[in-house]
Amino acid sequence: MALYSPEVMDHFMNPRNVGEIENPDGVGEVGNAKCGDIMKMYLKIENGIIVDVKFETFGCGSAIASSSMATEMIKGKTVEQALKVTNRQVVNALGGLPSHKLHCSVLAEESIKAAVKDYYDKNNIPYDGKIFSDCKNCAGCDIRH
């Protein structure tokens, strides 16, 4: 059996939505110190709908594929729908990831949440802090654990 599914290889070799959005409504950057992967996601939101999404990822093929798939999964969706995307859904959409690469899908989920949180913060939109419990900057936000 191949280590990577055809979907992973396709999103790695032909990533969708790569780049940066000028004047984004939300930006989220997350990283994993253990593996060195860094994901940055940019959102353009109109009337609560993600009309454009781009990413920049420094990392392995699984990280790039996870980022690409995550952007495809949230483009055209409401912000609330995007927040419900899980790392497991990203893995399933990719046809699986090796167990030692599952953290890449976690970063994809976290980058969506970080970008949405940035959008909420910029627009003074109230939110349930439990959604963003992995926030690395709790001292600077209203999240209560």
SULSULSUL-V524031 format. One record per backbone hydrogen bond with DSSP energy under -0.5 kcal/mol. CO is the residue of the C=O (numbers start at 1). NH is the residue of the N-H. If there is no record, write none. Layout:
# SULSULSUL-V524031
[[CO | NH] [CO | NH]]
This chain:
# SULSULSUL-V524031
[[5 | 9] [6 | 10] [7 | 11] [8 | 12] [9 | 13] [10 | 14] [12 | 15] [17 | 55] [20 | 22] [21 | 24] [26 | 43] [28 | 41] [30 | 39] [31 | 33] [32 | 36] [37 | 32] [38 | 58] [39 | 30] [40 | 56] [41 | 28] [42 | 54] [43 | 25] [43 | 26] [44 | 51] [44 | 52] [46 | 49] [48 | 79] [49 | 46] [49 | 51] [50 | 76] [52 | 44] [54 | 42] [55 | 19] [56 | 40] [57 | 59] [58 | 38] [60 | 64] [61 | 65] [62 | 66] [63 | 67] [64 | 68] [65 | 69] [66 | 70] [67 | 71] [68 | 72] [69 | 73] [70 | 74] [71 | 75] [74 | 77] [77 | 50] [78 | 82] [79 | 83] [80 | 84] [81 | 84] [82 | 85] [86 | 90] [87 | 91] [88 | 92] [89 | 93] [90 | 94] [91 | 96] [92 | 95] [94 | 8] [98 | 101] [99 | 102] [101 | 104] [101 | 105] [102 | 105] [102 | 106] [103 | 107] [104 | 108] [105 | 109] [106 | 110] [107 | 111] [108 | 112] [109 | 113] [110 | 114] [111 | 115] [112 | 116] [113 | 117] [114 | 118] [115 | 119] [116 | 120] [117 | 121] [118 | 122] [119 | 123] [120 | 125] [121 | 124] [124 | 126] [127 | 129] [128 | 131] [129 | 132] [130 | 133] [132 | 135] [137 | 140] [138 | 141]]
